[in-house]
Structure formats: structure tokens, C-alpha cells
Amino acid sequence: MAPALGLGLLLGLLGLLGDPGAATKVLHSLHYLHVAVSEPSPGVPQFTSIGFVDGIPFVRYDSERGRAEPLTQWMKDGAEPGYWDEETQISVRNQHVDARNLETLQERYNQSRGLHTVLWAYGCDLLSDGSVRGSRRDGYDGRDFISFDLGSGKFLAADSAAEITRRRWEQEEEAERLKNYLKHKCPEWLRKYVGYGQKELERKEPPDVHVSGKEEYGTLILSCHAYGFYPNTITVSWMKENATLDQEMEWGGIVPNSDGTFHTWARIEALPEEWEQYRCKVDHPGMLEPGLFAWEPTSGRNLTMAVAVSVIAAILILTVLIGFGVWKLQSGNTQDGGWEGARIQPHRSGNPVSPMLIPLCFHREEGQEWIQRGSREGRGNEWLNRRNHRLSDPWSCIRPLPSSQES
């Protein structure tokens, strides 16, 4: 079976794993993501296409439905007559081309039948300095295959199989067609879509920031989480005294939530005795000014101490009661007021409840950290967030190309 496409790779292709401290900001972005599989199954269509404006899914097509559909109310209300028919025709053509591409690439890599995937994403960004940035990236079985950057105007092949595609596309002058599309057509459609959803897309929701700390093997791991912010333009960095530590920190990228907002996190390792020197700096368009957030370990330690004292007290009381009951049973005292009516009974559900199986409580920040960690690992994104494996190219999306290209 082919390696799965992790969430991190998809977000990287769509530009949601950008540079947290980039000087030039992305004002608006438009991206399309296409995924084709060789062995479709219920719930996993043979071909899927999703469009994103500013990281928000706004249009979708898949081979099971067979028709392009809006994913936002503003797109449903704003689309011109005939738009959805044209969008459907474009997606159907891309579906057929990607089906042939899957067959071609299986032959090039000398692969037998099985689950294989073709993925390509392309788009443009409108930047704060007035310039336009555009890219296209293709992947096969979860790995890079070929890419194109508007700045260089050239294709970059990942291996010898992709080199065949690169030579063919250069002979067909595909680079010139892509440059024209990414530099001119993409921004035109992007501005039109932003006009449809201006009220929704230009709103500002500041982040809810939480800082937590955890000591492991003599190292303090400080985590800074920003939740529920919009737009997805945000800067999160760790500072030690007055120095910014961008190179030392681990960054989780900007990930969309189901409610149209985003979340992100930044983590850094520190010496436990130096925890007071660290601050998390967060800057977002919804904030009046950048905020500095520090870890406050005292409240967490007090809570832990309170929980520990409560547990010890409960164990002591339970031990005394059980000891007293055993003594009463052995003494045969079953008269009025005796132990007979005070014996421990099973829970009303019919099954005894073991106190050792009931979680007592979690510190709020620790619980949030567990949830975030579980969410990341469940989506296969943790591998992408390790040092020296960050995707720093912000991406964006555009209206689908008139047709996909065969490999």
C-alpha cells in the first residue's frame, strides 16, 4: 500500500505551513487541491478537488457527487450564472487526466496494482508589498514529484521519473502558460472571490493564547498555543529576555478549525531554572498590539498539590473505613447501628466502580496540551514539525486550470 498523505504535507502544499515571522504578509490567497486515488472506496472518491480562499474551503468537486458545489454561503450567493456548470466541466476533465497520470506513474515506477495517489496543488498570494507569488506542486504516493515556482519560472523534478515529465512540459511550453495563469488569471479570480465574501473574509478575531510547561528528563518544554483566530496571518515566537529565538523553536504551522478559524503552536526547550526568562510573543491583526505571554507554573503546582492532598486524604479515609468494617465483621457485631447497613455496594449501574480507573482531574493547560498532541499525532502531522523539516513556502489557491497536464 502506498504511504498515506499526511495532513502536514497537504497543509504545506496549500501554504498553511508558512513562515511565522515573515516580513511580507499575505493579504489574500487562493488555492486548489486535487487528489486522485487508484482504488476508490466508499467515502474515498476516485478524484476530489477543493478550493480554498484565505485557507477557508469554499468550493468542492468529487467523482461520487459528479458536480461542483459551494461550501460557503457567500460563494453560493455570489457565483454568476453558469459558473457551476463550467466548474464541473473543468473538474471532470482534470479527473480523466489524473486517472491516466496514475497509470503512467505506476508504469514508470514499475509498480503493481494497489493503492496509489496523485496530488497536485497550485495557487497565488497577494502580498502586502503589492507583489504576487504563485506556485504549483505535484506529489505521488505522498512524496514530491515536480514543482514550479513563479519567481524562477522553471520546473524542478524530484527524481528521474519526474525528469521525463519536466522535459515534456518544457517542450510544450507549459511554463509560459503557468506563469501567465499564476501572475494574471489567479489574482483576478482571487479578487472576485474576496469581493463575494468580503464581510466574512475581512473580519478579525484575535487569538486565545495559552502557555504551558512540562519538564521531561531535566529539560523544560514550553508550549505556546494560539486558538480561534482569523485571518490566518499570525506571528508566534519565543523570546528569552529581549532575544527572539526563531531558530531554536519548533513551530506547528497554521491549521484550520471546523468553525472557520485557525490555531497554531510554538514550542521551545529551556533549562528549568531559567523559565522566568522566557516569553511567548504573539502578533495578529485582531490584536491592538503584540502580546507577551509567560508560563505561570505556580498555579499548576498548587493544583497538583491540592489534588495530591485530596487523593491521600481519600485513601486514608477509605483505609480507615475498610479496617473498621473488617474489625466489625470479625467481631460479629450486627446489632442496630452496626456495619451491616454500611457495607460498600456496587454502583447503581450494576457494576462496581473502581476509584483507580476514574481520572481525578487534569490541570487545564496540561489537558489542552494532551488534546493538541493527540490531534496532531492522529493526523500524521507530528513528523513534519520536527526541526529542519519545516515547509516555509506560503501557498495560496486559484480557480482550476482549464485542464490538467498529463505526466
LUMMI-274136 format. One record per residue (C-alpha): residue number from 1; z, x, y. Coordinates in Angstrom, 1 decimal. Last residue first. Layout:
// LUMMI-274136
NUM/Z/X/Y
...
// end
This chain:
// LUMMI-274136
407/-16.9/2.7/13.3
406/-18.4/-0.6/14.5
405/-17.8/-1.5/18.1
404/-16.0/-4.6/19.2
403/-17.9/-7.1/21.3
402/-17.8/-8.6/24.8
401/-14.6/-6.6/25.4
400/-11.5/-8.8/25.5
399/-9.9/-9.5/28.9
398/-7.7/-6.6/29.8
397/-4.3/-5.1/29.0
396/-2.0/-2.4/30.1
395/-0.7/1.0/28.9
394/2.0/3.5/30.1
393/1.4/6.8/28.5
392/4.8/8.4/27.7
391/5.0/7.8/24.0
390/8.2/9.5/22.9
389/8.3/11.7/19.8
388/9.8/14.9/21.2
387/13.3/13.4/20.7
386/13.6/10.5/18.4
385/12.7/7.1/19.7
384/9.7/6.5/17.4
383/11.7/6.7/14.2
382/14.0/4.0/15.5
381/11.2/1.4/15.8
380/10.9/0.1/12.3
379/11.6/-3.5/13.4
378/14.8/-3.8/11.4
377/16.0/-0.4/12.6
376/15.8/-1.5/16.2
375/17.5/-4.8/15.7
374/20.3/-3.3/13.7
373/20.9/-0.7/16.4
372/20.9/-3.4/19.1
371/23.3/-5.6/17.2
370/25.6/-2.6/16.4
369/25.6/-1.6/20.1
368/26.4/-5.1/21.2
367/29.4/-5.2/18.8
366/30.6/-1.9/20.2
365/30.3/-3.2/23.7
364/32.3/-6.3/22.9
363/35.0/-4.5/20.9
362/34.8/-6.1/17.5
361/37.2/-8.5/15.8
360/39.2/-9.2/12.6
359/36.3/-9.3/10.1
358/37.4/-11.5/7.2
357/37.0/-9.9/3.8
356/40.5/-8.3/3.7
355/42.1/-11.7/4.5
354/40.8/-13.0/1.2
353/40.1/-16.7/1.4
352/40.9/-18.7/-1.7
351/38.2/-21.1/-2.8
350/38.4/-24.9/-2.9
349/37.0/-25.4/0.6
348/40.6/-26.4/1.6
347/41.6/-22.7/1.2
346/43.7/-21.9/-1.8
345/47.5/-22.4/-1.6
344/50.3/-19.9/-0.9
343/53.6/-21.2/-2.1
342/55.8/-22.9/0.4
341/56.7/-26.1/-1.4
340/58.1/-24.3/-4.4
339/60.0/-21.7/-2.4
338/63.2/-23.7/-1.9
337/64.2/-26.1/0.9
336/65.4/-28.6/-1.7
335/66.1/-26.9/-5.0
334/63.6/-24.6/-6.8
333/65.7/-21.4/-7.0
332/64.8/-19.8/-10.3
331/66.0/-16.3/-9.2
330/62.7/-14.8/-10.3
329/60.8/-17.3/-8.2
328/63.0/-16.7/-5.2
327/62.5/-13.0/-5.4
326/58.8/-13.4/-5.7
325/58.7/-15.6/-2.7
324/60.8/-13.2/-0.6
323/58.5/-10.4/-1.5
322/55.4/-12.4/-0.7
321/56.9/-13.5/2.7
320/58.0/-9.9/3.5
319/54.6/-8.5/2.6
318/52.8/-11.1/4.6
317/54.9/-10.4/7.7
316/54.4/-6.6/7.3
315/50.6/-7.1/6.9
314/50.4/-9.4/9.9
313/52.3/-6.9/12.1
312/50.1/-4.0/11.0
311/47.0/-6.1/11.8
310/48.3/-7.1/15.2
309/49.2/-3.5/16.0
308/45.8/-2.3/15.0
307/44.1/-5.1/17.1
306/46.1/-4.2/20.1
305/45.4/-0.5/19.7
304/41.7/-1.2/19.4
303/41.8/-3.4/22.5
302/43.6/-0.7/24.4
301/41.1/1.9/23.3
300/38.2/-0.3/24.4
299/39.8/-1.0/27.7
298/40.5/2.7/28.3
297/37.0/3.9/27.3
296/35.3/2.8/30.6
295/31.8/4.2/30.5
294/30.2/4.6/33.9
293/27.5/2.6/35.7
292/25.6/3.8/38.8
291/23.4/1.2/40.4
290/20.1/1.6/42.4
289/19.9/-0.7/45.4
288/19.3/-4.4/46.1
287/18.5/-4.9/42.4
286/15.6/-7.1/41.3
285/13.1/-4.3/41.7
284/15.0/-2.2/39.2
283/16.9/1.0/39.3
282/19.6/2.0/36.8
281/21.7/5.2/36.9
280/24.0/5.8/33.9
279/26.9/8.1/34.9
278/28.5/11.0/33.2
277/31.2/13.4/34.5
276/34.1/11.3/33.1
275/33.0/11.8/29.5
274/33.5/15.6/29.8
273/36.3/15.9/27.2
272/34.2/14.1/24.5
271/31.4/16.6/24.9
270/28.1/14.7/25.5
269/25.2/13.2/23.7
268/22.8/10.9/25.5
267/21.4/7.4/25.0
266/19.1/5.2/27.1
265/18.4/1.5/26.5
264/15.9/-1.2/27.2
263/15.6/-4.9/27.5
262/12.9/-7.3/28.7
261/12.5/-10.9/30.0
260/10.0/-13.6/28.8
259/12.5/-15.6/26.8
258/11.6/-14.0/23.4
257/12.6/-10.6/24.7
256/10.1/-7.8/25.4
255/10.9/-4.1/24.7
254/10.9/-1.3/27.3
253/11.3/2.1/25.6
252/14.4/3.3/23.6
251/15.1/6.5/25.5
250/16.9/9.6/24.2
249/18.4/11.8/26.8
248/18.3/15.6/27.3
247/15.0/15.8/29.1
246/15.9/13.1/31.6
245/19.3/14.6/32.5
244/19.6/13.9/36.3
243/22.1/16.3/38.0
242/24.7/15.0/40.5
241/27.7/14.8/38.2
240/26.0/14.5/34.8
239/23.4/11.8/35.2
238/21.7/9.6/32.6
237/18.5/7.7/33.4
236/17.1/4.2/33.4
235/14.2/3.3/35.7
234/12.7/-0.2/35.5
233/9.4/-1.9/35.7
232/9.4/-4.7/33.1
231/9.5/-7.4/35.6
230/12.0/-8.9/34.8
229/15.4/-8.0/33.4
228/17.4/-9.6/30.6
227/19.3/-6.6/29.3
226/19.9/-3.0/30.3
225/21.8/-0.9/27.8
224/23.4/2.5/28.5
223/24.6/4.5/25.4
222/27.0/7.5/25.4
221/27.3/9.4/22.1
220/30.4/11.7/22.2
219/30.2/14.5/19.7
218/33.1/15.7/17.5
217/31.7/14.4/14.3
216/30.8/11.0/15.9
215/32.5/9.6/19.0
214/31.2/6.3/20.4
213/30.6/5.2/23.9
212/29.3/2.1/25.6
211/27.7/1.2/28.9
210/26.5/-2.3/29.7
209/23.9/-3.4/32.3
208/22.7/-6.9/33.0
207/19.3/-6.4/34.5
206/18.0/-8.0/37.7
205/15.5/-10.9/37.5
204/12.6/-10.8/39.9
203/9.8/-13.3/40.0
202/6.2/-12.0/40.5
201/4.9/-13.1/37.2
200/6.2/-16.7/37.2
199/5.1/-17.6/40.8
198/1.8/-15.6/40.4
197/0.8/-17.1/37.1
196/-2.8/-18.1/37.8
195/-3.2/-15.5/40.5
194/-2.0/-12.8/38.2
193/-4.7/-13.9/35.8
192/-7.4/-13.5/38.4
191/-6.1/-10.1/39.5
190/-6.2/-9.0/35.9
189/-9.7/-10.3/35.3
188/-11.0/-8.2/38.2
187/-8.9/-5.2/37.3
186/-10.5/-5.2/33.8
185/-14.1/-5.6/34.9
184/-14.0/-2.7/37.3
183/-12.4/0.5/36.0
182/-11.8/-0.5/32.4
181/-15.2/-2.1/31.9
180/-17.2/0.6/33.8
179/-15.5/3.3/31.9
178/-15.9/1.6/28.6
177/-19.7/1.2/29.0
176/-20.0/4.8/30.1
175/-18.0/6.0/27.0
174/-20.2/3.8/24.7
173/-23.2/5.9/25.5
172/-24.7/5.1/22.0
171/-24.9/8.8/21.2
170/-21.2/9.2/22.3
169/-20.2/6.3/20.1
168/-21.9/7.9/17.1
167/-20.3/11.3/17.7
166/-16.8/9.8/18.1
165/-17.2/7.6/15.0
164/-18.0/10.6/12.8
163/-15.1/12.5/14.4
162/-12.8/9.7/13.3
161/-13.4/10.7/9.6
160/-12.8/14.4/10.6
159/-9.5/13.7/12.2
158/-7.8/12.3/15.3
157/-10.9/11.9/17.4
156/-10.6/12.1/21.2
155/-13.2/10.1/23.2
154/-14.0/11.2/26.8
153/-13.9/9.7/30.3
152/-11.1/12.1/31.2
151/-9.3/9.7/33.5
150/-10.4/6.5/31.7
149/-8.8/7.7/28.5
148/-10.3/7.0/25.1
147/-8.7/7.2/21.7
146/-9.6/7.6/18.0
145/-7.8/7.2/14.7
144/-4.0/7.3/15.3
143/-2.0/6.3/12.3
142/-0.5/3.0/11.1
141/-3.2/2.3/8.5
140/-6.0/2.9/10.9
139/-5.5/3.1/14.7
138/-7.6/2.7/17.8
137/-6.6/3.5/21.3
136/-8.3/2.4/24.6
135/-7.2/3.4/28.0
134/-7.2/2.4/31.7
133/-5.5/3.5/34.9
132/-6.5/2.0/38.3
131/-5.5/3.5/41.7
130/-3.8/1.8/44.6
129/-0.8/4.1/44.8
128/1.4/1.4/43.3
127/-0.7/1.3/40.1
126/-2.9/-1.5/38.7
125/-2.9/-0.8/35.0
124/-5.8/-1.3/32.5
123/-6.3/-2.2/28.9
122/-7.1/-1.4/25.4
121/-5.7/-1.9/21.9
120/-7.1/-1.3/18.5
119/-5.7/-1.8/15.0
118/-7.3/-1.6/11.6
117/-5.1/-2.2/8.6
116/-5.2/-1.6/4.9
115/-3.7/-3.5/1.9
114/-5.3/-2.6/-1.3
113/-8.7/-1.7/-2.8
112/-9.5/1.9/-3.4
111/-9.6/4.6/-0.8
110/-12.1/7.4/-0.4
109/-11.1/8.0/3.3
108/-14.6/7.4/4.5
107/-15.1/4.4/2.1
106/-11.9/2.7/3.2
105/-13.0/3.4/6.8
104/-16.3/1.6/6.4
103/-14.8/-1.5/4.6
102/-12.2/-1.9/7.3
101/-14.8/-1.5/10.0
100/-16.9/-4.3/8.5
99/-13.9/-6.7/8.8
98/-13.3/-5.3/12.3
97/-16.9/-6.3/13.3
96/-16.5/-9.8/12.0
95/-13.2/-10.4/13.8
94/-14.6/-9.0/17.0
93/-17.4/-11.5/16.9
92/-14.9/-14.3/16.3
91/-12.8/-13.1/19.2
90/-15.7/-13.1/21.7
89/-16.7/-16.7/20.6
88/-13.1/-17.9/21.0
87/-12.8/-16.5/24.5
86/-16.1/-18.2/25.5
85/-14.9/-21.6/24.2
84/-11.5/-21.1/25.8
83/-13.0/-20.3/29.3
82/-15.5/-23.2/29.3
81/-13.8/-25.0/32.1
80/-11.5/-22.6/34.1
79/-8.1/-21.5/32.9
78/-5.3/-22.2/35.4
77/-3.2/-24.9/33.7
76/-3.1/-23.4/30.2
75/-2.6/-19.9/31.7
74/0.3/-21.1/33.8
73/1.8/-22.9/30.8
72/1.9/-19.8/28.8
71/0.6/-19.0/25.2
70/-2.9/-20.3/25.7
69/-5.2/-20.7/22.6
68/-8.3/-19.0/21.2
67/-9.7/-20.8/18.2
66/-10.0/-20.2/14.4
65/-6.5/-21.2/13.6
64/-6.3/-19.0/10.5
63/-8.6/-16.3/11.9
62/-6.2/-15.6/14.8
61/-6.5/-16.0/18.6
60/-3.8/-15.7/21.2
59/-3.4/-15.8/25.0
58/-0.5/-15.2/27.4
57/1.8/-12.7/25.7
56/4.0/-11.2/28.5
55/3.9/-7.4/28.9
54/2.7/-7.6/32.5
53/-0.2/-9.8/31.3
52/-0.6/-9.5/27.5
51/-3.5/-10.8/25.3
50/-3.1/-11.3/21.5
49/-5.9/-10.9/18.9
48/-5.3/-11.5/15.2
47/-7.6/-11.0/12.2
46/-7.2/-11.5/8.4
45/-4.2/-13.7/9.2
44/-0.7/-12.9/8.0
43/1.3/-16.2/7.8
42/-0.1/-17.0/4.3
41/-1.8/-13.8/3.1
40/-4.7/-11.6/4.4
39/-5.7/-8.5/2.3
38/-7.9/-6.2/4.3
37/-6.0/-6.6/7.6
36/-7.2/-6.8/11.2
35/-5.1/-6.3/14.3
34/-6.4/-6.6/17.9
33/-4.1/-6.0/20.9
32/-5.3/-6.9/24.4
31/-3.8/-5.5/27.6
30/-3.4/-6.5/31.3
29/-1.0/-4.7/33.7
28/0.5/-5.4/37.1
27/2.3/-3.2/39.7
26/2.7/-0.1/37.5
25/4.8/2.4/39.3
24/3.9/6.0/40.3
23/6.9/8.2/40.3
22/7.6/7.9/36.6
21/11.3/7.9/35.6
20/11.4/5.6/32.6
19/8.0/6.9/31.3
18/6.3/4.2/29.3
17/7.0/2.6/26.0
16/5.6/-0.8/26.9
15/2.1/0.6/27.3
14/0.5/-1.7/24.8
13/-0.3/1.0/22.3
12/3.2/2.3/22.6
11/4.6/-1.2/21.9
10/2.5/-1.4/18.8
9/3.5/2.0/17.6
8/7.2/1.2/18.2
7/7.0/-2.1/16.4
6/6.0/-0.3/13.3
5/2.5/-0.7/11.7
4/3.3/-0.6/8.0
3/2.0/2.2/5.8
2/-0.8/1.3/3.5
1/0.0/0.0/0.0
// end
